[in-house]
Amino acid sequence: MLRRVMRKQRGQRTFVSDIEKAFLQYKIHPDHRTFLRFFWPLGISRDRNAPIKEFWSTVLDFGIISSPFIHCAGIKLHITQLIKEHPERSSLLQDIDENFYMDDQVASANSVDEGLEIFKFMLDAFSAGGFKLRRWATNDPALASRMRSLEKDPDIQILSDQPDFKFLGIAWIQSADCLLIIIQAAQRTLLSNLPSKRTLLKGVAQIFDPLGFISPITIRAKILLQSVWKQKIDWDDRLSGESLEAFENFAGSLDEARAVFANRNIVTAREIAKRELHAFCDSSMEAFATVVYIRELLSSGGAVVHFVASRARVAPLKSEFSIHRLELIGAVLSARLVDRVKSYLNCHFDSVHYWSDNSPTLHRIKDSPSRWKAFVANRIREIQSLSGPSEWDYVVSAENPADMLSRGTSMADEKSRSMWLEGPPWLLKSGRPTVAHELNDFFESEDKVRAEKKSQGA
């Protein structure tokens, strides 16, 4: 899912479409229809005593467990055939093949003319396989207008001005080209039901946030849910005391999510001198977390920062980890997320930077795993396999946005939202942290010594 959502975040102009009645486009072979028998009282809407009759399904049903797999396999087969027929479009088709989700397709273009060509090709190519792309949406009104003038089919919808168009469960404000997390259903559940463990779990489950836009808010609920489990409170018992207060605070804090907008386009086509990836990690005794940003240094000077993704996890209960072990686990989470981001965005980054406010963790990452016991050694090895030790540096807690995650900080004011969506102020410039720290000088000298020893040994 993360791959599909991130694919939508690439390109100056993006458009999405869905296949009309996707499953029903597959005819079942006559020899196999006997396995799809069902009973139905034909004419029940007119006659309550309508006789029950047996039917054989001739198309792929929605309720069959294997239907999603069969549909996706059919799409992939059709795209494979299209690549053979249209080798000049192989790059576009491979991109669609890697990033479609069920009946939703996504593509992007850097100009209106290019977008129009892709629109026409996708429409004809998928129609040739029996897949009619009926509903389209784009962030560019000019492109939408050209698409409408080109396609006269009244059944085809082309949208460009929807305030809450939903793509894979995320609200897309097309006019502003930004994304927003939908929290209304969770609010209704939390505010209209008894404050209990069941209500809390149901409310949290109704928040779909694959990129972690509002993780500083939702992590509070996860920490509370873990606390309720530790107290062995039954599902429908009314919460009380500190648990009730935390429940009410979380329900009220969901309003903060309405003001958290993230840019849809995070890999721009503007003239840039350098593109960097910055990951911040942090841990507390309750949770560990990481958040990732793209920083684009402009040729004209200055920088632009884009929020990419975040991950937050509650601290495990089975082992009583020290804060330093939890910080190391947070660093592993950071390295894993960056590895996925680089793979999914599929664009060049001139450099990658990891930031932590825990010096023992940084010393461990820059050390040899063989010097440590299994738990620490295994995590150092994973971090070093996904990142270079020289890419890790120290940042003070006040300039670490992941600190908002590990502690569940409020995002009610503009300052905290800016810190969350754009990182620390120095990230918007071309330099390093505004608060210099002697640890970074120490690590840089250590890296130089290590590199010199390696060259002498070679």
N, C-alpha and C positions, 0 to 999 in steps of 0.2 A: 504493500500500500504506500509506504514512504517513497518508493521509487516513482510510482505513478503521480503522486502529488508533486514531487520535486520536478518531474518532467514538465508539468504545467507552469513551473516557475522560470522556465527558460524562454527567452525570445521576447523581442519588443512587442510583437503582435502574436497573440495566441488565440486559437479557436478550438472548441471542443464540440463533439457531436455524439449522438447515440443512435443505435440501430433500432429501427421500428420493429416491435414484436420479435425480438431476436430469436428466442427459442422456437417460435412457431414457423421459422423459415426452414426448419429441418424436416424433411419427409422421412417417415419411418418405413423401412423396407417391408413389403407385404408379409414376408416370412417371419418378421419379428413382431408384428402387431398383436399377435396372440398373447404376448407377454405384457401388453399394456391394456388389458381389459378393465373396464370399470362399470359400475351401475349408476343409473341416473333416472329419476322420475321425469320423463320428458313431458313438458307442458305444466310443470308444477306451479309456475307463476299464474296460470289461468285456472288450473284444476288441482285442488289440494289432494285429491284422490287419484292423481295421475299414476298409471302403472309404472313400476320400475322395470327398466329395460337394460340389457347389456350392450355396451358400446366398445369398440376397439379404437384406440387413439391412432391417428394417421400422422400426427406431427409430434415433435418433442414436447413433453409436458413440463410445466414449471415445477411440479412437486416431486419429480424423480431426483434422487440423490446424485445420480451421474450426469444430470442435464448440464450443470455449469461446466463440467469437464468436457463434455461432448461439444458444447458450443464453442469453448475456447480452442479446442482442437480443430474445429471446423474453420474458425477465423485464421488460425495459424496456417492451416493447409491452403486456404485461399490466398493468403499473403505470399506464401512460398511460390504459388503458381504465378502471382502477379509479378514477383521479382524476375522470374524467367521470361515473362512476356514484356516487361518494361525494365530492362537492366539500367536504363538511365535514371530511374526512380528508386533504385535499390536502397540508397541511403535513407530516403524518406520512409520507405516501406519497412525497412529493418527497425527504424526508430518507432514506428507504430506497433510493430510486432513485439518489441520489448516493453512497451509502455501502455498498451491498451488494458482496460480492466472491464471484463465482461462485455457489456454493450457500449461502453464509453471509449471514444477515441480522442486523442489529443495531438495537435500539431502546432507549429509556430513558424513565423516568417518575419523577416526584417523589413519588408516593404509591402505596400498594398498590392502591387502587381504580383509579387511572389506569392502572397497569401491567396490571391484570386486563382492563380494557376494550381496551387495545392488543393484548394476547395473543389475546383472543377475535376481534377484528377481523382480525388478521393470519392467524390460523388459518383462518377462513372465507374471507377474500379470496383467499388463495393457493390454497386447496383448490379454489375455483371455477375457477381456471385450470389445474388438474391438478397443482399443486405442493404436495405434502403436507409441511408443516413438522413433521418427526418428532422431532428432538432439540433440546431447549431447555435453557438454563442461565441462572441468575440469581444475583446476590450476596445476594438477600433471601430467607431461609427462609420468612418469612410469605407473601411473594408466591408462592413455589414451592408452598406448601401450598394456597393458594387456587387456583392453576392446576391442580393435581392433582385437586382436588375438582370443578372445573368440567369438565375433560376426562377422559372415562372410557375413551378409546381405549387399549387396553393397548400398542399399538405406539409410542405417543408417550412419550418419555423427558423428564422434567423434573428437572434436577440443580441442587443448591444447596450441596452440601457437599464438592465434589471438591477435593483438595489440589493437583492439577496439571491442571485442565481446560485444554485447549489451544484457543486461538482465534487463527487465522491464524499458527500456529507459535509463539505466546508462551504460557507457562504462566500460568494465572490461578488464584490461590489464593482460592477463592470465600469461605471463611469470614472471611478477613482482608481481602478485597477489594483485593488487591494483585497486581502483575505480577512475573514472574520469567523470566529468560532461561535457556533449556535449553542446557546445555553438556556433558551426559553423553556424547553421541556424539563430540563433538570430543575430549574427554578420552581416550576409548577409542582413537581413531585415533592421537593423539599419543603415548600411552604404550605402545601395543602394536606399533608399527611402527618401522622404521629411521628415525632422525632425519635426514630428508633434505628437499630442497626440495619434493618431491612430497607427502610426509607433512604438511609445514607448510601447504601450500596446501589440501590436502584437509581438514585440521582446521579451518582458518579458515573455509572455505566451509560447514562444518557448523554454524556459529554464526549463527543468525538473530536479528538485533537491530535492527529497523527504527527504533526510537526512540533507540538509542545509550545504553542503560542501562549497559552495561559497556564503553564505548569506551575508558576509560583502560587497560583490560586488553588489548583486541583491537588497539589501535593499536600496541602493542609488536610483535605478530606481523607487522603490515603493514610496519613499519619494518624488521624482520628480513628479511622476504621481499624487500623492495627491495634490502637490502644483499647478500643471496645472489645476486640477479640481477646486481648490479654486479660481484660476484666471478666471475661466469660459471661457477658451480658447476652441474654436470649434475643432472638430475632425481633420479637415484637414488644419487648420491654421498653418502656419510655426512658429515654436518657435523662440523666440528672447531673447536678453539680457541674464540674469542669467539662464533662463530655457534652452536656446540653449547651453550655456556653460556646464551646468550640463548634458544635453543629450549627447554632444560630449565626455565629460569625462567618462560617463558610457559606451558608445560604445567602447571607447579606452581601458577602464579598463578590458573588457572581455578577453583580451589577458592574463591577470594575472591568469585567471582560468585554463589556459593550464598547469600551473606549480603546481596546487593544486592537489596532489595525496593523497588519504587516504587508509590505509590498509584495505584489504577486511576482514581478519580474526581478529576480535577484542576480541574474547574469546578463548584464546590459551590453549593448553593442556600441556604446560610446567610446571615444578615444581615451584609452587608459594607458598609463605608463607601467602599471603593475597590478596584479590581482593576488590578494593574499587570503589565506584562511586562518581565522583565529578561533581557538577553542579554549574555554575557561572551565575549570572543574573545581568542585568544593564538596565538603562533607560536614555533617554534624552528627551527633549521636542518634538523630532521628531519621536522617535521609542523606543520600549522596546524589550528586547531579552534575550535568555538564550542559553548556550552551555554546553554539557555534555561529560565527558571523563571517561574512565575506567583506573584505575591505578592498575597494578599488581606488587606487591612487591615480588621480586624473593627470593627464599631460599638462593641463593648464594650471595645475596646483590644487592643493586640497584633496579631500578624500570623501568617498561615499561608502556608507556601511549598510549592509543588509542582514537582517536576522534570517538565519537559515533553519535551525532546528534546535531543540533541547530535549534532554531526557532526565527524568528524576525518578529515583527508586527509594522506597523506605528501607531503612537499615534492617538486615535480617535478624530474626529473633532467636534462631537456633544457636548462634554463637555470640558471645558477648565480645564483640570486636572493640579494640582500642580505636581512638580517633585517628591515629596514624594509619591503621589498617583500612579503616573506612575511606580515608583520603586516597589511599592507593587503589582501592576498588573504584573510587570516583575517577581516578586517572585512567583506569582500564576502560570504563564506560566512555570517557572522552575520546580515547584512541579508537575505539570501535565505531563511535558515531562519525568521526571524521573520515574513517576509512569508507563507510557507507556513503557519506556525502560526496566524496571524491568520485566514487564509482557511479553514483546515480546522476550527478550533474554532468559528468563526462566533459569537463572543460579544464583548461590548463590553469594551474595555480603556480605563480612564481615562487611562493614560499608558504610554509605552514608553520604556525606558532601555537604552542600550547602554554597555558598559564595556570599556575596553582599558587595558593597562598600558604602551602604547607611545605616548609623546607626539608623535613625528613623524607617526604615523598620524592622531592626532586633529587635528593642525594641518592636515594635508592634507584631511581630510574636511570641515573647516570653512572651507576655502579655495575659490577659484574654480578649476574644472578647466582653464580656458584658460591658466593660468599654468604648467601642467605638460606634459611630453611624453606621447605617446600612451598608453603603458602605464599610467602613473599616472592620467592624465586620464580614461581610459575607466572605470577602477574607481571613481574619485571620482564620476563621473556616475551610475554604477549605484547606488552607496551613497546618494547624495543623492536619487535617484529613488525609493528604497525607504524612506528614513528622513529625518528632519529633522536637520540638523547640530547643532542645539541639544540633541538627544536623546543625543548622545555625550559621555561623561565619562571621567575618568581614575580608575583604581583601582590600588592597589599590587599587585604580583605575589602577595604573601602572602594577599591577599583575593580572588584571581581563580581561581575553580574551573576555568576553561579551561586554566590552567597545568598541571593534572593530565592533561589530554588531550594537550597538545603535547609532553609529556615522558614520558607513559606511567607515571604514578605508581601505586604500590601502594594497594589499598583493603583491606588486611588488618586495619586497626584501625578502631575506631568513629569516631575523630575524622576520619579521611580520608573515610569513607563519609558522615558527616554533612555534611562540606564539599561532597561531590559531589552528594548528593541534595537538600540544602537551601540550598546556597550559603554565602557567608560569614555569620558570626554577625549582622552588622548587618541582614541581609536579613529576619531574623525580628522586627525591630523596625520602627518606622514612619519611621525616619530614613534618612540616607545613610551612606556609609562611615565607620567609626569612626576611621580614619586620614585626617584632613583633608589635602588636598594643594593647594598654591598654584596648580597648573595649573587646577583646577576653578574657583577664583575668577577666574583670568585668562580662562578660556573664557566664564564667565558675563558678565563685563564686556564681552568681545568681542561676545557675542550681543546685549547691550543696545545697544552702539554701532551694530551692524549694523541692528538693528530701528529705532533712532532715525533713522539715515541713510535707511532705506527710507521711513519715515513722512514725513520732510522732503522727500524726492524726490517722493512722491505728492502 
